[in-house]
């Protein structure tokens, strides 16, 4: 071996060793910031967590670490209703790793919150291709409900129910499945169905079943159709199911745009969902129809309070108090 060949081997070895050590440094540093981010995330110091996850991803030492950092950043953004930022992080995470259901599941959650239901359904289905777990199926079914695709929602819940019966499962979400099957049935036929009867003693659903029974007792096919739809939509809001309420009340508003209480119900539904822009629009329509109703001023104040417009919130709360009956 000539001296020139030995020199070449030494230089080449030095280069590979440097690259190897640099990679190890990248990996160790990325892991350091990822673990540091996890620690402050657990302590609910979210701004520091975001910063550390950003460093972990930026070092670019390992795709898995970048993916985990992006997922964690997306979780924080989603929890703080910064949906566009969450979406951006998740799309970048998927570019790093396409075979993990978690990014698709959380992206489905983000699109559901943004009320982009078709995108949400698509991502839940992608997640299910990678992990066909029950919780994901339930999310998909609830998204079908939000998108007014009750037949699809019913099919998902029924299939899950059959699987539980087949496996003789007494836990997993049986009561939740019965509850939503009962609500879907109630949407089509207002009577106290067998699904609801099976869970009427359940601690989780007992109070909601009581509210449902009250409405069924006063419901009558002989009454005005708009009024019937109004009381059912009001019920759905009371039991925390605003997407059912929105579909019901939308038909009432289309038939009778001057129905003040329908706009109030629609505003409350959108308020529960967190769509404050639509909620404010609905309450303002109600206010145009009746400027002496204190409830409308209360809800408008509540919307402004939620969106951080404290000055307007105080003004509308003041009008609510001025119009409210003195005790």
C-alpha positions as CSV (number, residue, x, y, z in Angstrom):
1,X,0.0,0.0,0.0
2,X,1.4,3.3,-1.0
3,X,1.6,6.4,1.2
4,X,-0.9,8.1,-1.0
5,X,-3.4,5.2,-0.6
6,X,-2.9,5.2,3.2
7,X,-3.5,9.0,3.2
8,X,-6.7,8.6,1.3
9,X,-7.9,5.9,3.7
10,X,-7.1,8.0,6.7
11,X,-8.9,11.1,5.3
12,X,-11.9,9.0,4.2
13,X,-12.1,7.4,7.7
14,X,-11.9,10.8,9.3
15,X,-14.7,12.1,7.2
16,X,-17.0,9.1,8.0
17,X,-16.1,9.3,11.7
18,X,-17.0,13.1,11.7
19,X,-20.3,12.4,10.0
20,X,-21.0,9.6,12.4
21,X,-20.2,11.8,15.4
22,X,-22.2,14.6,14.0
23,X,-25.2,12.3,13.5
24,X,-24.9,11.1,17.0
25,X,-24.7,14.7,18.3
26,X,-27.8,15.6,16.3
27,X,-29.7,12.6,17.7
28,X,-28.6,13.3,21.3
29,X,-29.4,17.0,21.0
30,X,-32.8,16.3,19.4
31,X,-33.6,13.8,22.1
32,X,-32.6,16.2,24.8
33,X,-34.9,18.9,23.5
34,X,-37.7,16.4,23.0
35,X,-37.4,15.1,26.5
36,X,-37.1,18.6,27.9
37,X,-40.3,19.6,26.0
38,X,-42.1,16.5,27.4
39,X,-41.1,17.5,30.9
40,X,-42.4,21.1,30.7
41,X,-45.5,19.9,28.7
42,X,-46.3,17.7,31.7
43,X,-45.9,20.7,34.0
44,X,-48.3,22.6,31.6
45,X,-45.7,25.2,30.7
46,X,-46.8,25.2,27.1
47,X,-44.8,28.1,25.7
48,X,-41.6,26.5,26.9
49,X,-42.8,23.1,25.5
50,X,-43.5,24.6,22.1
51,X,-40.0,26.2,22.0
52,X,-38.2,22.9,23.0
53,X,-40.2,20.9,20.5
54,X,-39.3,23.4,17.8
55,X,-35.6,23.0,18.6
56,X,-36.0,19.2,18.6
57,X,-37.5,19.3,15.1
58,X,-35.2,21.9,13.7
59,X,-32.0,20.0,14.5
60,X,-33.3,17.4,12.0
61,X,-31.4,14.5,13.5
62,X,-34.0,11.7,13.2
63,X,-37.4,11.5,11.4
64,X,-39.0,9.8,14.4
65,X,-37.9,12.6,16.7
66,X,-39.1,15.3,14.3
67,X,-42.4,13.5,14.0
68,X,-42.9,13.3,17.8
69,X,-42.0,17.0,18.2
70,X,-44.4,18.0,15.5
71,X,-47.2,15.9,17.0
72,X,-46.6,17.5,20.4
73,X,-46.7,21.0,19.0
74,X,-49.9,20.2,17.2
75,X,-51.5,18.9,20.4
76,X,-50.7,22.1,22.2
77,X,-52.0,24.3,19.4
78,X,-55.1,22.2,19.1
79,X,-55.8,22.4,22.9
80,X,-55.4,26.2,22.7
81,X,-57.7,26.4,19.7
82,X,-54.9,27.6,17.4
83,X,-56.2,25.3,14.7
84,X,-54.3,26.6,11.6
85,X,-51.0,26.2,13.5
86,X,-52.0,22.7,14.5
87,X,-53.0,21.7,11.0
88,X,-49.6,23.0,9.7
89,X,-47.6,21.0,12.2
90,X,-49.6,17.8,11.5
91,X,-49.2,18.1,7.7
92,X,-45.4,18.5,8.3
93,X,-45.5,15.5,10.7
94,X,-47.2,13.3,8.0
95,X,-44.4,14.2,5.6
96,X,-41.9,12.8,8.0
97,X,-43.9,9.6,8.9
98,X,-47.0,8.4,7.0
99,X,-47.6,5.1,8.8
100,X,-48.7,6.4,12.3
101,X,-52.4,6.8,12.9
102,X,-52.0,9.5,15.5
103,X,-51.3,12.4,13.1
104,X,-54.3,11.5,11.0
105,X,-56.5,11.2,14.1
106,X,-55.5,14.6,15.4
107,X,-55.8,16.1,12.0
108,X,-59.4,14.7,11.9
109,X,-60.0,16.4,15.3
110,X,-58.6,19.7,13.9
111,X,-60.8,19.6,10.8
112,X,-63.9,18.7,12.9
113,X,-63.2,21.8,15.1
114,X,-62.9,23.9,11.9
115,X,-66.1,22.3,10.7
116,X,-64.4,21.0,7.5
117,X,-66.2,17.7,7.9
118,X,-65.2,16.0,4.6
119,X,-61.6,16.5,5.5
120,X,-62.2,15.3,9.0
121,X,-63.9,12.1,7.7
122,X,-61.1,11.5,5.3
123,X,-58.4,11.7,8.0
124,X,-60.4,9.5,10.4
125,X,-60.7,6.9,7.7
126,X,-56.9,7.1,7.1
127,X,-56.3,6.7,10.8
128,X,-58.6,3.7,10.9
129,X,-56.7,2.0,8.1
130,X,-53.7,2.0,10.4
131,X,-55.5,1.4,13.7
132,X,-59.1,0.2,13.7
133,X,-59.7,1.1,17.3
134,X,-63.2,1.7,18.8
135,X,-62.5,5.3,19.9
136,X,-61.6,6.2,16.4
137,X,-64.7,4.7,14.9
138,X,-66.8,6.6,17.4
139,X,-65.1,9.9,16.4
140,X,-65.8,9.0,12.8
141,X,-69.5,8.4,13.6
142,X,-69.8,11.7,15.5
143,X,-68.3,13.5,12.5
144,X,-70.9,11.9,10.3
145,X,-73.5,13.3,12.7
146,X,-72.0,16.8,12.5
147,X,-72.1,16.5,8.7
148,X,-75.8,15.4,8.8
149,X,-75.0,11.9,7.5
150,X,-77.0,10.1,10.1
151,X,-77.3,6.9,8.1
152,X,-73.5,6.5,8.0
153,X,-73.2,7.4,11.7
154,X,-75.9,4.8,12.5
155,X,-74.0,2.1,10.5
156,X,-70.8,2.7,12.4
157,X,-72.5,2.6,15.8
158,X,-74.4,-0.5,14.9
159,X,-71.3,-2.3,13.7
160,X,-69.5,-1.4,16.9
161,X,-72.5,-2.6,18.9
162,X,-72.5,-6.0,17.0
163,X,-68.8,-6.4,17.7
164,X,-69.2,-5.8,21.4
165,X,-72.1,-8.3,21.5
166,X,-70.1,-10.8,19.6
167,X,-67.2,-10.4,22.0
168,X,-69.5,-10.4,24.9
169,X,-68.0,-7.0,25.9
170,X,-69.7,-5.2,28.8
171,X,-67.4,-2.2,28.8
172,X,-65.6,-0.5,25.9
173,X,-68.3,2.2,25.1
174,X,-71.5,0.1,25.0
175,X,-73.5,2.8,26.8
176,X,-72.2,5.5,24.5
177,X,-73.1,3.4,21.5
178,X,-76.6,2.9,22.8
179,X,-77.0,6.6,23.6
180,X,-76.1,7.8,20.1
181,X,-78.2,5.1,18.5
182,X,-81.0,6.3,20.7
183,X,-80.4,9.9,19.7
184,X,-80.4,9.1,16.0
185,X,-83.6,7.1,16.3
186,X,-85.1,10.0,18.3
187,X,-84.2,12.4,15.5
188,X,-86.3,10.4,13.1
189,X,-89.1,9.3,15.4
190,X,-89.8,11.2,18.6
191,X,-90.6,8.5,21.1
192,X,-88.8,6.8,24.0
193,X,-86.9,4.1,22.1
194,X,-85.3,0.9,23.4
195,X,-81.8,2.2,23.0
196,X,-82.5,4.9,25.6
197,X,-84.5,2.6,27.8
198,X,-81.4,0.3,28.1
199,X,-79.3,3.1,29.6
200,X,-81.8,5.1,31.6
201,X,-80.2,4.0,34.9
202,X,-76.7,4.8,33.7
203,X,-74.9,7.3,35.9
204,X,-73.3,8.9,32.8
205,X,-76.6,9.4,30.9
206,X,-79.2,9.5,33.6
207,X,-79.7,13.3,33.7
208,X,-79.8,13.5,29.9
209,X,-82.4,10.8,29.7
210,X,-84.5,12.7,32.2
211,X,-84.4,15.8,29.9
212,X,-85.3,13.6,26.9
213,X,-88.3,12.1,28.7
214,X,-89.6,15.6,29.6
215,X,-89.6,16.7,26.0
216,X,-91.1,13.5,24.7
217,X,-94.0,14.0,27.1
218,X,-94.9,17.5,25.7
219,X,-94.2,16.6,22.0
220,X,-97.2,16.1,19.8
221,X,-97.6,15.5,16.1
222,X,-100.7,17.7,16.3
223,X,-98.7,20.8,17.2
224,X,-97.1,23.2,14.9
225,X,-94.1,21.6,13.0
226,X,-91.8,24.6,13.6
227,X,-92.6,24.5,17.3
228,X,-91.9,20.8,17.5
229,X,-88.6,21.2,15.8
230,X,-87.8,24.1,18.1
231,X,-88.4,22.1,21.3
232,X,-86.4,19.1,19.9
233,X,-83.5,21.4,18.9
234,X,-83.6,23.0,22.4
235,X,-83.4,19.6,23.9
236,X,-80.3,18.7,21.9
237,X,-78.6,21.8,23.1
238,X,-79.5,21.0,26.7
239,X,-78.0,17.6,26.5
240,X,-74.8,18.8,24.8
241,X,-75.5,17.7,21.2
242,X,-75.5,20.9,19.2
243,X,-74.9,19.3,15.8
244,X,-78.3,17.6,16.1
245,X,-79.8,20.9,17.1
246,X,-78.3,22.9,14.2
247,X,-79.8,20.6,11.6
248,X,-83.2,20.7,13.2
249,X,-83.3,24.5,13.6
250,X,-81.9,25.2,10.2
251,X,-85.0,23.8,8.6
252,X,-87.2,26.0,10.9
253,X,-85.3,29.1,10.0
254,X,-85.6,28.3,6.3
255,X,-89.3,28.0,6.6
256,X,-89.8,30.9,9.0
257,X,-86.8,33.4,9.1
258,X,-88.8,35.6,11.4
259,X,-88.9,33.0,14.2
260,X,-86.9,34.8,16.9
261,X,-86.5,31.8,19.2
262,X,-85.2,29.7,16.3
263,X,-82.3,32.2,15.9
264,X,-81.6,32.0,19.6
265,X,-81.4,28.2,19.5
266,X,-79.1,28.4,16.5
267,X,-76.9,30.9,18.2
268,X,-76.7,28.7,21.3
269,X,-75.8,25.7,19.2
270,X,-73.0,27.5,17.5
271,X,-71.8,28.9,20.9
272,X,-71.6,25.4,22.3
273,X,-69.6,24.2,19.3
274,X,-67.3,27.2,19.6
275,X,-68.2,28.9,16.3
276,X,-68.5,32.3,17.8
277,X,-68.7,34.2,14.5
278,X,-71.8,32.2,13.5
279,X,-73.2,32.4,17.0
280,X,-73.0,36.2,17.0
281,X,-74.6,36.4,13.6
282,X,-77.6,34.3,14.9
283,X,-78.0,36.3,18.0
284,X,-77.9,39.6,16.1
285,X,-80.6,38.2,13.8
286,X,-82.7,37.5,16.9
287,X,-82.0,41.0,18.2
288,X,-83.2,42.5,14.9
289,X,-86.5,40.7,15.6
290,X,-86.8,41.6,19.3
291,X,-84.7,44.3,20.9
292,X,-86.3,44.0,24.3
293,X,-85.4,40.4,25.1
294,X,-82.8,40.3,27.9
295,X,-81.7,36.7,27.0
296,X,-80.4,37.9,23.6
297,X,-78.3,40.6,25.2
298,X,-76.9,38.0,27.6
299,X,-75.8,35.6,24.9
300,X,-74.3,38.4,22.7
301,X,-72.3,39.5,25.8
302,X,-71.2,35.9,26.4
303,X,-69.9,35.7,22.8
304,X,-67.9,38.9,23.2
305,X,-66.6,37.6,26.5
306,X,-65.4,34.4,24.9
307,X,-63.7,36.3,22.0
308,X,-62.0,38.7,24.4
309,X,-63.9,41.8,23.5
310,X,-64.4,42.8,27.1
311,X,-65.7,46.3,26.4
312,X,-68.6,45.1,24.2
313,X,-69.2,42.3,26.6
314,X,-69.7,44.7,29.5
315,X,-72.0,46.9,27.4
316,X,-74.3,44.0,26.5
317,X,-74.2,42.6,30.0
318,X,-75.4,46.0,31.2
319,X,-78.3,46.0,28.7
320,X,-79.2,42.5,29.9
321,X,-79.3,43.6,33.5
322,X,-81.3,46.7,32.6
323,X,-84.0,44.7,30.8
324,X,-84.1,41.8,33.2
325,X,-87.1,41.8,35.6
326,X,-86.3,43.0,39.1
327,X,-86.7,40.5,41.9
